[in-house]
Amino acid sequence: MPVRDERVRTTSGFGLVELMITLVLGTLVLGGIMSTFFHSSDQARHLSLIADERQNARTAIQLIERELRMAGSGWGRVEIYCNDGAGVGDTLLAVNPGHIVGSANDTLVLVGAWQASTTLMNDMAQMTSATRVKSNAGFRSGDLFILTNGTSRAHMLMCTGITGTDQIDHANTSPYNTVNTGITATWPAGGGYPDTVTNVYKATITSYYFDATSFRKPALMRHEYGTAPQVVAYNVDGFRVWYQMQDGTWTRDPSNMDFVDKVAPVVYTRVDDPRHPARRDSVWAAVQPRTF
């Protein structure tokens, strides 16, 4: 009887324990990879927010820096005498700190003349004299304009109309043109403003200030006289202005602008994120107006 060759067949494979261990290890590895991915993605998003805030603040600082360099154009440190719109004599500075001691944020007011300009064609002996100029092109009713000899005197009035091509009207119907002791007393003695050597500028008055109430997030605003306020930086955390005096010291509240050497606007940013601690940063520049 033939003998059948039977070989023992063995079957190998994963048992339940091995399979469970493999699944657990695979889950742990996959979880680690996903955690690293989400963490990296979250960090990238957070850094992107920081970069965006800094870029917004940097753009605002560059705009302020450009206008700071032009502040006082045509008269430098000469004080500008004017009415403040309510018939009260006041002094307007080329760079006005606008800082209230103890307040968290500052207001920067810049006065320059980077638009229309001309010269007097007739002597302007007193404030009520006609303002005859070489050309009134670029001036319009409602504009503020500055008369200055560039060395010792400057006065600001309001244009109330244009006559012909060589006259800028400034009727006393405007509170800026109201005659009062403070204004008339500071008018240049000995004939007032002489012709040909007196410059007449269309005044550009721009203010920068922090607004925490008008928008969903705080903003840095720019307001140019005669136009609507504009947002120049959104979601900012504060606005400070420091002044370097000629003796090298820094202050936010200069007592005399004649001794200011540089102006340093600072825009603060803050990124709040539930997953990260709040990060506060700042962008700033130290600028010396060309006329200083």
C-alpha positions as CSV (number, residue, x, y, z in Angstrom):
1,M,0.0,0.0,0.0
2,P,1.5,3.2,-1.1
3,V,2.5,5.6,1.6
4,R,1.1,9.2,1.1
5,D,3.6,11.9,1.8
6,E,1.8,14.3,4.0
7,R,3.7,17.4,5.0
8,V,2.7,19.5,7.9
9,R,1.5,22.8,6.7
10,T,1.9,25.7,9.1
11,T,0.0,29.0,8.7
12,S,1.7,32.2,10.1
13,G,0.1,35.7,10.5
14,F,-0.8,38.5,13.0
15,G,-2.6,37.7,16.0
16,L,-5.1,40.0,17.7
17,V,-2.5,41.4,20.1
18,E,0.0,42.2,17.4
19,L,-2.8,43.9,15.3
20,M,-3.9,46.1,18.2
21,I,-0.3,47.1,18.9
22,T,0.2,48.0,15.3
23,L,-3.0,50.1,15.2
24,V,-2.0,51.9,18.4
25,L,1.5,52.7,17.1
26,G,0.1,53.8,13.8
27,T,-2.4,56.0,15.4
28,L,0.3,57.6,17.7
29,V,2.6,58.2,14.7
30,L,-0.2,59.7,12.6
31,G,-1.4,61.8,15.5
32,G,2.1,63.2,16.1
33,I,2.4,64.1,12.4
34,M,-1.0,65.8,12.4
35,S,-0.2,67.6,15.6
36,T,3.1,68.9,14.2
37,F,1.3,69.9,11.0
38,F,-1.4,71.9,12.7
39,H,1.1,73.4,15.1
40,S,3.3,74.6,12.3
41,S,0.2,75.9,10.4
42,D,-0.9,77.8,13.5
43,Q,2.5,79.3,14.0
44,A,2.7,80.3,10.4
45,R,-0.7,82.0,10.6
46,H,0.3,83.8,13.8
47,L,3.5,85.0,12.3
48,S,1.6,86.1,9.2
49,L,-0.7,88.2,11.4
50,I,2.3,89.8,13.1
51,A,3.9,90.5,9.7
52,D,0.7,92.1,8.5
53,E,0.4,94.3,11.5
54,R,4.0,95.4,11.2
55,Q,3.6,96.1,7.5
56,N,0.5,98.2,8.2
57,A,2.3,100.2,10.9
58,R,5.4,100.6,8.7
59,T,3.3,102.0,5.9
60,A,1.7,104.5,8.3
61,I,5.1,105.5,9.6
62,Q,6.5,106.1,6.1
63,L,3.6,108.4,5.3
64,I,4.1,110.3,8.5
65,E,7.8,110.5,7.9
66,R,7.3,111.9,4.4
67,E,5.0,114.7,5.7
68,L,7.2,115.4,8.7
69,R,10.1,116.2,6.4
70,M,8.0,118.8,4.7
71,A,6.6,120.3,7.9
72,G,7.3,124.0,8.2
73,S,8.0,124.3,4.4
74,G,8.7,128.0,3.6
75,W,8.9,129.3,7.2
76,G,10.7,126.7,9.3
77,R,10.5,127.4,13.0
78,V,8.7,130.7,12.5
79,E,5.4,130.7,14.6
80,I,2.2,131.1,12.6
81,Y,-0.2,133.5,14.2
82,C,-3.9,132.9,13.5
83,N,-7.4,132.7,14.9
84,D,-8.4,129.3,15.9
85,G,-11.8,129.4,14.2
86,A,-13.5,131.0,17.2
87,G,-12.1,134.5,17.0
88,V,-9.5,133.8,19.7
89,G,-5.9,134.7,19.1
90,D,-3.7,131.6,19.0
91,T,-0.3,130.4,17.9
92,L,0.0,127.5,15.5
93,L,3.3,125.7,15.3
94,A,4.9,124.1,12.3
95,V,4.9,120.8,14.3
96,N,2.3,120.7,17.1
97,P,2.8,118.0,19.8
98,G,-0.9,118.0,20.7
99,H,0.0,115.8,23.7
100,I,-2.2,116.0,26.8
101,V,0.0,115.2,29.8
102,G,-1.1,111.9,31.3
103,S,-3.0,110.6,28.2
104,A,-2.1,107.3,26.7
105,N,-1.9,108.5,23.1
106,D,-0.7,111.6,21.3
107,T,-1.9,113.7,18.4
108,L,0.6,114.9,15.8
109,V,-0.4,118.0,13.8
110,L,1.8,118.9,10.8
111,V,1.6,122.2,9.0
112,G,3.3,122.5,5.6
113,A,3.0,124.0,2.2
114,W,3.5,121.4,-0.4
115,Q,0.6,122.5,-2.7
116,A,0.1,126.0,-4.2
117,S,2.4,129.0,-3.5
118,T,2.9,132.5,-4.8
119,T,4.2,135.9,-3.7
120,L,2.5,139.2,-2.8
121,M,2.3,141.8,-5.6
122,N,1.3,144.7,-3.3
123,D,2.2,145.5,0.3
124,M,-0.2,144.1,2.8
125,A,0.1,146.8,5.5
126,Q,-2.5,145.4,7.8
127,M,-4.6,142.3,8.2
128,T,-7.7,143.8,6.4
129,S,-5.6,144.9,3.3
130,A,-6.3,143.2,0.0
131,T,-4.2,140.1,-0.7
132,R,-2.9,140.8,-4.2
133,V,-0.7,138.0,-5.4
134,K,1.3,137.1,-8.5
135,S,-1.1,134.2,-9.2
136,N,-4.0,132.8,-7.3
137,A,-4.0,129.5,-9.3
138,G,-4.4,126.5,-6.9
139,F,-6.2,128.5,-4.3
140,R,-10.0,128.2,-3.7
141,S,-12.6,129.4,-1.2
142,G,-12.3,127.6,2.1
143,D,-8.5,127.1,1.9
144,L,-6.3,128.3,4.7
145,F,-3.3,130.3,3.4
146,I,-0.2,131.5,5.1
147,L,1.7,134.8,4.6
148,T,5.3,134.8,5.8
149,N,8.5,136.7,5.4
150,G,10.3,133.4,6.2
151,T,12.3,134.9,9.0
152,S,10.3,136.4,11.8
153,R,6.6,136.5,11.0
154,A,3.8,134.2,9.6
155,H,0.1,134.6,9.7
156,M,-2.7,132.3,8.6
157,L,-6.0,133.4,7.1
158,M,-8.9,131.8,5.3
159,C,-9.6,132.3,1.6
160,T,-13.3,133.3,1.3
161,G,-13.2,133.8,-2.5
162,I,-11.1,134.4,-5.6
163,T,-11.2,137.6,-7.5
164,G,-9.7,137.6,-11.0
165,T,-6.3,135.9,-11.3
166,D,-4.4,137.9,-8.7
167,Q,-6.4,138.3,-5.6
168,I,-7.2,136.0,-2.6
169,D,-10.1,137.3,-0.7
170,H,-10.3,137.0,3.1
171,A,-13.5,138.6,4.3
172,N,-14.0,138.8,8.0
173,T,-17.1,136.7,7.7
174,S,-14.8,133.8,8.4
175,P,-13.8,133.4,12.1
176,Y,-10.3,132.8,10.9
177,N,-10.1,136.3,9.6
178,T,-11.7,138.1,12.6
179,V,-9.6,141.1,13.7
180,N,-8.6,140.9,17.3
181,T,-5.8,142.3,19.5
182,G,-3.8,139.2,19.4
183,I,-3.6,139.1,15.6
184,T,-3.2,142.8,14.9
185,A,-0.5,143.1,17.6
186,T,1.6,140.5,15.9
187,W,1.3,141.9,12.4
188,P,4.7,143.0,11.1
189,A,5.5,146.5,12.2
190,G,6.7,149.2,9.8
191,G,4.4,148.5,6.8
192,G,3.2,145.0,7.3
193,Y,4.1,142.3,4.8
194,P,6.0,143.9,1.8
195,D,5.4,142.8,-1.8
196,T,7.7,140.5,-3.8
197,V,9.5,139.2,-0.7
198,T,6.4,137.9,1.1
199,N,5.5,134.3,0.2
200,V,1.9,133.1,0.2
201,Y,1.3,129.4,0.7
202,K,-1.8,127.2,0.6
203,A,-1.6,125.7,4.1
204,T,-1.7,121.9,4.4
205,I,-2.7,120.9,7.9
206,T,-2.6,117.2,8.7
207,S,-3.3,115.5,12.0
208,Y,-2.6,111.9,13.0
209,Y,-4.4,110.5,16.0
210,F,-5.5,107.2,17.6
211,D,-9.2,106.3,17.3
212,A,-10.4,103.4,19.5
213,T,-14.2,104.0,19.1
214,S,-15.2,104.6,15.5
215,F,-14.3,101.1,14.2
216,R,-14.4,97.5,15.2
217,K,-10.7,97.6,16.0
218,P,-8.6,100.6,17.0
219,A,-7.1,102.6,14.1
220,L,-4.5,105.3,13.4
221,M,-6.3,108.1,11.5
222,R,-5.0,110.8,9.2
223,H,-7.1,113.9,8.8
224,E,-6.1,116.6,6.3
225,Y,-7.9,119.9,6.6
226,G,-10.8,120.1,4.2
227,T,-11.1,116.3,3.6
228,A,-12.7,113.4,5.5
229,P,-10.6,111.4,8.0
230,Q,-8.9,108.3,6.6
231,V,-7.6,105.1,8.2
232,V,-3.9,104.7,7.7
233,A,-3.3,101.7,10.0
234,Y,-6.0,99.3,11.3
235,N,-5.9,97.3,14.4
236,V,-3.1,99.3,16.1
237,D,-2.5,99.3,19.9
238,G,-1.4,102.9,20.4
239,F,0.2,106.1,19.0
240,R,3.0,108.0,20.7
241,V,5.1,110.9,19.6
242,W,8.5,111.6,21.1
243,Y,10.6,114.7,20.6
244,Q,14.4,114.8,20.7
245,M,15.5,118.2,22.1
246,Q,18.7,119.9,20.9
247,D,20.4,118.9,24.2
248,G,19.8,115.2,23.3
249,T,17.0,114.5,25.8
250,W,13.7,112.9,24.7
251,T,10.2,114.0,25.8
252,R,6.5,113.6,24.8
253,D,5.7,117.1,26.0
254,P,8.1,119.7,24.7
255,S,7.6,123.1,26.4
256,N,9.1,124.9,23.4
257,M,9.1,123.7,19.8
258,D,12.0,126.0,19.0
259,F,14.3,123.5,20.8
260,V,13.1,120.4,19.1
261,D,15.6,118.7,16.8
262,K,13.8,115.5,15.8
263,V,10.4,114.0,15.9
264,A,9.8,110.3,16.5
265,P,6.3,108.9,15.8
266,V,5.7,105.4,17.2
267,V,2.9,103.1,16.1
268,Y,2.3,100.2,18.5
269,T,0.8,96.9,17.3
270,R,-0.7,94.0,19.2
271,V,-1.7,90.5,18.1
272,D,-4.2,88.8,20.3
273,D,-4.6,85.0,19.8
274,P,-6.2,82.5,22.2
275,R,-3.5,80.0,21.4
276,H,-0.6,82.4,21.9
277,P,0.4,85.1,24.4
278,A,-0.3,88.6,23.2
279,R,2.6,90.0,21.3
280,R,3.1,93.8,21.4
281,D,5.5,95.4,18.9
282,S,6.2,98.9,17.5
283,V,7.4,100.6,14.4
284,W,8.9,104.1,14.6
285,A,11.2,106.6,12.8
286,A,13.2,109.6,14.0
287,V,12.8,112.4,11.5
288,Q,14.2,115.9,11.3
289,P,12.1,118.3,9.2
290,R,14.2,119.8,6.5
291,T,13.4,123.3,7.6
292,F,14.6,122.7,11.2
